[in-house]
Amino acid sequence: LSGTWSLCVFLNISPAGQRGESVDAIIHAVPGHKGEPGESGPLGPQGHPGLYGAPGAPGESGMIFHSQKLLSIVAAGCKGSQGQAGKKGPIGNPGLKGDQGDRGFPGLHGATGARGTVGIKGIRGPPGPCEETRKGGSFLFTKHSQRHLIPECPTGSERVYSGYSLLFINGNNRAHGQDLGTLGSCLPHFSTMPFLFCNTEHTCRYASRNDYSYWLSTDTPLPDGVPFISEQGLKDYISRCTVCEATANVIAIHSQTTFIPDCPSGWDSLWSGYSFVMETGVGAEGSGQPLASPGSCLEHFRKIPFIECHGRGTCNYFIDAYSYWLAALNPYDMFSKPMPQINKDNPASLISHCRVCMKRL
């Protein structure tokens, strides 16, 4: 140990006594004064990292260095006024594609597009089911109601389609008529001017002054003081019709008397009526009905069974319209001079009766 130590020895001159204890056993070390610090010992091995210390206090603001020149920090001044707008910069590069937006509301219905090209021919379909064919052929005829109601097909026939009863047209003072017993007299749609006229200038147009159409009419009376019928009011004055399909031939039989004739043997009756022959309109132009056709046997007699319509969208009855019917004759006076007859109360009593018949299979 470093420092100064003192050693004290106590002697007792007495007769020799017993051997005492060893001096070493009674030597007591007395601490001396604190010595000077010794020289630093060698550096010991690196210890383990200590615990994290508490955060230090914020330091003072440092200095800003720019371009190797020391700039002092100055206090911020007051907000200046807005400067002038700068020049428009160059167009930037296209931005990145954005995220898909939300689904929008359905848009308005677009206009009808152009007609597409004809598609590729499809593959042949599977064979259809086998059905028993009808006996005999198929015959089409037309039945006119002379009312605004659609007529039913007679027993033994089936409906093909229904429409409006066209009698004849007049174009450029020339008339062309329809056989009321055929499907050409039953148009699916009505128009006061159902046709156009075309010329060499590659144009087609409606004629509003010198073209006419004539239709079978109904029994709806014409209101007093009404010069023309137009628009929705017309539907009550145009006869309806139905095209029917039969399995056998259909004919008309005329008695030329006031008696309704019977069908020939082996034929069934479809309806009876009055023998209608011909009609004329403006300019004495018109058309006729084949007497063998069921269209020549109208169920209802009217002095003027048709109405005249024009390109301006109106219809009416006119005094220059005439209808022609087979007369009811006396069989005993066939070769005598016909005698004029007038019956204003019941003019139908002067008209021949008829019956429409279908061949029985």
C-alpha positions in Angstrom: 0.0 0.0 0.0 1.1 3.5 -0.7 1.6 5.9 2.2 3.6 5.9 5.5 3.0 3.4 8.2 4.4 3.6 11.9 5.5 0.5 13.9 5.4 0.7 17.7 7.2 -1.9 19.9 6.5 -2.2 23.6 9.3 -3.9 25.8 8.7 -5.0 29.4 12.0 -5.8 31.4 10.8 -8.3 33.9 11.8 -11.6 35.0 11.5 -14.0 32.3 8.0 -15.1 32.2 6.2 -17.4 30.1 6.8 -17.1 26.5 4.5 -14.6 25.2 2.5 -14.4 22.1 4.2 -13.7 18.9 5.0 -10.1 18.2 3.4 -10.5 14.9 0.2 -11.2 16.7 0.1 -7.9 18.4 1.2 -5.6 15.7 -1.6 -3.3 14.8 -1.6 -1.3 11.6 -2.6 2.4 12.1 -3.9 4.2 9.0 -1.6 6.9 7.8 -2.4 10.1 5.9 -4.0 9.9 2.5 -1.4 9.7 -0.1 -1.1 11.6 -3.4 -3.1 10.2 -6.4 -1.2 7.7 -8.2 -0.5 7.7 -11.9 -3.3 6.7 -14.2 -3.6 3.1 -14.8 -3.9 1.5 -18.2 -7.2 2.0 -20.1 -9.6 -0.8 -19.2 -11.8 -2.7 -21.7 -14.9 -0.9 -23.3 -17.9 -1.3 -21.1 -21.5 -2.0 -22.2 -23.6 0.9 -23.6 -25.3 2.8 -20.9 -29.0 3.8 -20.6 -30.4 6.6 -22.8 -30.2 9.9 -21.1 -32.9 12.5 -20.8 -33.5 14.8 -23.8 -31.3 17.8 -23.8 -32.5 21.4 -23.9 -33.1 23.0 -27.4 -29.9 24.6 -28.8 -29.6 28.1 -30.0 -30.4 29.0 -33.6 -27.5 28.2 -35.9 -26.1 30.1 -38.8 -27.2 29.7 -42.4 -24.4 29.0 -44.9 -25.0 29.6 -48.6 -22.4 29.5 -51.4 -19.7 29.4 -48.7 -20.9 32.8 -47.4 -22.3 33.3 -43.9 -25.7 34.9 -44.0 -27.3 36.2 -40.9 -30.9 35.3 -40.1 -33.2 38.3 -40.2 -36.7 38.5 -38.8 -39.7 38.0 -41.2 -41.2 41.2 -42.5 -44.9 42.1 -43.1 -46.8 40.3 -45.9 -46.4 42.2 -49.1 -49.1 43.1 -51.7 -50.0 40.6 -54.4 -47.6 40.8 -57.3 -48.6 40.9 -61.0 -49.6 37.8 -62.8 -46.7 36.0 -64.4 -46.5 35.0 -68.0 -48.2 31.8 -69.1 -45.8 29.0 -68.6 -45.1 26.3 -71.2 -47.5 23.4 -71.6 -46.6 20.7 -69.2 -46.2 17.1 -69.9 -49.3 14.9 -69.8 -50.1 13.9 -66.2 -50.4 10.4 -64.9 -53.7 8.6 -65.6 -56.1 9.3 -62.9 -58.3 6.9 -61.0 -61.5 5.7 -62.6 -64.4 8.1 -61.6 -67.8 7.1 -60.3 -70.4 5.7 -62.6 -72.4 8.5 -64.1 -76.2 8.8 -64.6 -77.7 7.2 -67.7 -77.6 9.6 -70.6 -80.4 10.7 -72.9 -81.7 8.3 -75.6 -79.5 8.7 -78.6 -80.7 9.1 -82.2 -81.3 6.0 -84.3 -78.1 4.9 -85.9 -77.6 4.1 -89.5 -78.7 0.8 -90.8 -76.0 -1.8 -90.5 -74.7 -4.1 -93.1 -76.2 -7.5 -93.7 -74.8 -10.0 -91.3 -73.2 -13.3 -92.0 -75.7 -16.1 -92.9 -76.4 -18.1 -89.8 -76.1 -21.8 -89.5 -79.1 -23.9 -90.4 -81.5 -24.5 -87.6 -82.7 -27.8 -86.3 -85.7 -29.5 -88.1 -89.1 -28.2 -86.9 -91.8 -30.4 -85.5 -94.0 -32.4 -87.9 -97.6 -31.3 -88.1 -100.5 -32.6 -90.0 -101.1 -30.5 -93.1 -104.5 -29.1 -94.0 -106.6 -30.8 -96.5 -106.9 -28.8 -99.7 -105.5 -25.4 -100.5 -105.7 -22.0 -98.7 -108.0 -19.2 -99.8 -107.9 -15.6 -98.6 -110.9 -13.3 -98.6 -111.8 -10.0 -96.8 -114.8 -9.2 -94.7 -115.8 -5.6 -94.2 -117.9 -4.5 -91.1 -119.0 -1.1 -92.5 -118.7 0.0 -88.9 -115.8 1.2 -86.7 -115.6 -2.3 -85.1 -113.3 -5.0 -86.3 -115.3 -7.9 -87.9 -114.8 -11.5 -86.9 -114.0 -14.1 -89.5 -116.9 -16.5 -90.3 -117.0 -20.0 -89.0 -114.6 -22.2 -90.9 -112.0 -19.5 -91.5 -109.2 -18.0 -89.5 -108.1 -14.4 -89.0 -104.9 -13.3 -90.8 -104.9 -9.5 -90.0 -107.2 -6.6 -89.6 -107.2 -3.1 -91.1 -109.2 -0.3 -92.8 -111.4 -0.7 -95.9 -109.9 1.0 -98.9 -112.3 1.2 -101.9 -110.3 3.1 -104.6 -108.0 6.1 -105.2 -108.0 8.9 -107.6 -104.6 10.3 -108.8 -104.3 13.1 -111.5 -108.0 12.5 -112.4 -107.6 8.8 -112.9 -109.2 6.2 -110.6 -108.0 2.8 -109.6 -110.1 0.5 -107.4 -109.7 -2.5 -105.2 -111.7 -5.7 -105.2 -113.4 -5.6 -101.7 -113.2 -9.4 -101.6 -109.4 -9.5 -101.7 -106.8 -8.6 -99.1 -105.7 -5.6 -101.1 -108.8 -3.7 -100.0 -107.8 -4.1 -96.3 -104.9 -1.8 -95.5 -103.3 -2.2 -92.0 -103.0 1.6 -91.5 -105.3 4.5 -92.5 -104.3 7.7 -94.0 -106.4 10.3 -95.9 -103.6 10.2 -98.6 -102.1 6.7 -98.5 -100.0 7.1 -101.7 -97.4 9.4 -103.2 -96.7 10.4 -106.8 -93.2 10.3 -108.2 -91.6 11.9 -111.3 -88.5 11.8 -113.4 -86.8 14.4 -111.1 -86.3 11.6 -108.6 -88.8 13.2 -106.2 -91.9 11.8 -104.6 -94.5 13.9 -102.8 -98.1 14.0 -101.6 -100.7 15.8 -103.8 -103.0 18.0 -101.7 -105.4 19.3 -104.4 -106.1 16.8 -107.2 -105.6 13.4 -105.5 -108.2 11.6 -103.4 -108.7 8.4 -101.5 -112.1 6.6 -101.0 -112.9 4.3 -98.1 -115.9 2.3 -97.0 -117.6 4.3 -94.3 -119.6 3.6 -91.2 -123.1 4.4 -90.2 -122.0 7.3 -87.9 -124.1 10.4 -88.8 -122.3 13.5 -89.9 -122.7 16.4 -87.4 -124.7 19.4 -88.7 -122.6 22.4 -89.8 -119.4 20.5 -89.9 -117.7 21.0 -93.4 -114.9 18.4 -92.9 -114.0 15.6 -90.6 -110.3 15.5 -89.5 -107.8 14.0 -87.1 -109.2 11.8 -84.3 -112.7 12.3 -85.5 -112.0 10.3 -88.6 -111.8 6.9 -86.8 -115.6 6.8 -86.3 -116.2 7.2 -90.0 -113.8 4.6 -91.6 -114.9 1.0 -91.9 -112.8 -1.8 -90.4 -112.0 -5.0 -92.1 -110.4 -8.4 -91.5 -108.6 -10.7 -93.9 -109.6 -14.3 -93.4 -108.1 -17.6 -94.5 -110.3 -20.5 -95.5 -109.6 -24.0 -96.6 -111.9 -23.8 -99.6 -113.1 -21.4 -102.3 -115.4 -18.5 -101.3 -118.0 -17.0 -103.8 -120.9 -14.6 -103.9 -124.4 -15.5 -105.2 -126.8 -12.7 -106.2 -130.6 -13.3 -106.4 -131.5 -10.1 -108.3 -134.6 -10.1 -106.2 -135.5 -9.0 -102.7 -135.1 -12.6 -101.5 -131.8 -13.8 -100.0 -130.5 -16.6 -102.2 -129.5 -20.0 -100.9 -126.0 -21.4 -101.3 -125.5 -24.1 -103.9 -125.5 -27.7 -102.8 -122.3 -28.6 -100.9 -121.6 -25.0 -100.0 -121.9 -23.3 -96.5 -123.3 -19.8 -95.9 -120.9 -17.2 -94.5 -123.0 -14.0 -94.6 -125.7 -12.3 -96.7 -126.2 -8.7 -97.9 -126.8 -6.4 -100.8 -125.3 -6.6 -104.3 -122.8 -3.8 -104.7 -121.5 -3.2 -108.3 -119.7 0.0 -108.8 -118.9 3.5 -107.3 -117.7 6.8 -108.7 -116.4 10.0 -107.1 -114.8 13.2 -108.3 -114.7 13.6 -112.1 -117.0 10.6 -112.5 -114.0 8.3 -111.9 -114.4 5.2 -109.9 -114.2 1.4 -109.9 -116.3 -1.8 -109.9 -116.7 -5.0 -108.0 -116.5 -8.5 -109.6 -119.9 -10.0 -108.9 -118.3 -13.4 -108.1 -116.2 -11.8 -105.4 -117.4 -11.8 -101.7 -116.6 -8.0 -101.9 -119.7 -7.5 -104.1 -122.0 -8.6 -101.2 -122.0 -5.9 -98.6 -123.9 -6.7 -95.4 -125.4 -3.2 -95.0 -127.0 -1.1 -97.7 -126.3 2.7 -97.7 -127.0 5.1 -100.6 -123.4 6.3 -100.4 -121.4 3.5 -98.6 -118.0 5.4 -98.9 -116.4 8.6 -97.9 -113.9 10.9 -99.8 -110.6 11.9 -98.2 -108.0 14.5 -99.3 -104.3 15.2 -98.9 -104.9 18.0 -96.5 -106.0 15.5 -93.9 -109.8 15.8 -94.1 -112.8 13.6 -95.2 -116.4 14.2 -96.1 -119.4 13.1 -98.2 -119.9 15.0 -101.5 -122.9 15.3 -103.9 -120.8 14.1 -106.9 -120.4 10.6 -105.3 -122.6 7.8 -106.7 -123.0 4.1 -105.9 -124.4 1.4 -108.2 -126.2 -1.7 -107.0 -127.9 -4.7 -108.7 -131.6 -4.1 -108.9 -134.3 -6.3 -107.6 -136.1 -7.5 -110.7 -139.5 -9.2 -111.3 -138.7 -12.5 -113.0 -141.9 -12.3 -115.0 -140.8 -8.9 -116.6 -137.3 -9.7 -117.5 -137.7 -8.7 -121.2 -139.9 -5.7 -120.5 -138.7 -2.1 -120.4 -137.5 -1.3 -116.9 -139.8 0.9 -115.0 -138.3 3.7 -112.8 -139.0 3.1 -109.1 -138.5 5.5 -106.1 -138.8 4.5 -102.5 -137.3 7.2 -100.2 -138.5 5.4 -97.1 -136.9 2.1 -97.8 -134.6 2.2 -100.8 -133.1 -1.1 -99.8 -136.3 -2.7 -101.0 -135.2 -2.0 -104.6 -131.8 -3.7 -104.2 -130.8 -7.2 -105.1 -129.9 -9.5 -102.2 -126.9 -11.8 -102.1 -125.1 -14.5 -100.1 -121.5 -15.4 -99.7 -120.8 -19.1 -99.7 -117.8 -21.4 -99.0 -117.2 -24.8 -100.5 -117.8 -27.6 -98.0 -114.9 -30.1 -97.8 
